[in-house]
């Protein structure tokens, strides 16, 4: 996909695993609902481990994008909802490991709770597939 990222003048340089602005050429937009670290049977993967839950969730997002005919490189945006902002470093380092340097835009917010108490984060995503 033809995707360009940029950091406009006057914006701080991102310290996390995200881009400030992503520009994507026309393509099919794919919206992926919020994903958690629950497997097909509803079991929680990586209880108590933000890195394991992040890795599992990005794996689910990868499968969703691939099912639509794309790759992780086609991601243009990710929104992360975490139950504790102190997981920020673990989440970002894991995203860096999995995504490389081709970061989508991203927002991370702390929420009071998710659907189950063992869940530490939920992530939704948008991809543009040529």
N, C-alpha and C positions, 0 to 999 in steps of 0.2 A: 504494500500500500504506500502511496505517496503521503507521508506524514512528516511534518516539520514541527520542531519545538523551538520556542524562543523565550527569552527572558527580557521583557521590555525595560528600557532605561528607567531608573528610579525604583525598580522593584528589588527586594533583597534576593540574593542568590539562594536558590533552594538548598537547604542542608539535608533534606530528607530524600526519599525515593519518589520524586514527582517532578513534573514540569509545570511551569507557570502557565504557559499557553501552548496548546496543541492545535495545529492547523492541518486539516485532513481534506484531501481531494474528494470529489463526489464518489459515493459508493453506497452500499447497503448498510443502514444503521441497525445494529444489533444491541438490544437492551437486555441485560442479564439481571434478573431479580436478585435481591439480597441473598447471599450464600453464607451458610454457617459451616462449622466443622462437624456436621452430622452426616453419617454415611447413609446408604440406601435403606438400612433397617432402623434408622433413627438413633443409632448409637453415637455418642459424642467422641470424636477423635481428639487426642491431645489435651485431655482434661488437665487444667492447671498450667499449660504450656502455650504461651502466646505464639511462639515461633512455629510449633507443630500445627496449631490451628491456622495460622496464616498460610503456611505451606500447603495444607490440605485444601483450604478455601481457594487459593490461586490455582491449584490443580483442578478443582471443580470448574472454575471460570475458564481455564484452558480447554477443558473438554467441551464446555458450552460453546465457546468461540469456534472450536474445530468442528463441532456438529453443524455450525452455520457456514462452514467453508473457509474460516479464517485461522489466524494464529494469534498468539499473545502480542505480537508486534502490531496488530490491528487495534489494540485497546487505545482509546483516546481519553477515557475518564474512569476513575474508580472513587467510590465514596466508602469510607471506612467508619463504622460505628463500633466503638469499643466501650467496655464497661469501666475501664480505668485508663486514663491517658498515660499512666506510667508504663504501659506496654508499648508506647510510641517507638522507642528505640528497637525493641525486638521485632516489631511489625515492620519497620522501615528496613532494618538490616536483612530480614528475610525476603522482603520484596526486592531488594537490590540483588540478592543471590539468585532469585528466581527470574526476575525480569531483565537482568543485565543493566544496561544504561538507557534503554529505550522506554523511558517512563511516561505513563499517561499523566494527565492532570489528576489531582487528588485532593480530597477533603477528608480530614479525620476529626470526628467529634466524639466526645464522651457522652454516653447515655446512661440513664439510671439502671436499666436492665434490658436483657434480651429475652427471647422466648423461654429459655431454660437457664437456670443459674450456672451451669457448667460452661456455657458459651461465653467466650471472652471478646469476640468480635463478630461482626457481620459485614460483608462487602458486596456492593452492587457495582456493576460495570457497564460501560458503553464501548462498543467497537464499531469501526467503520471498515467494511470489507469491500475491496474493489471488485 
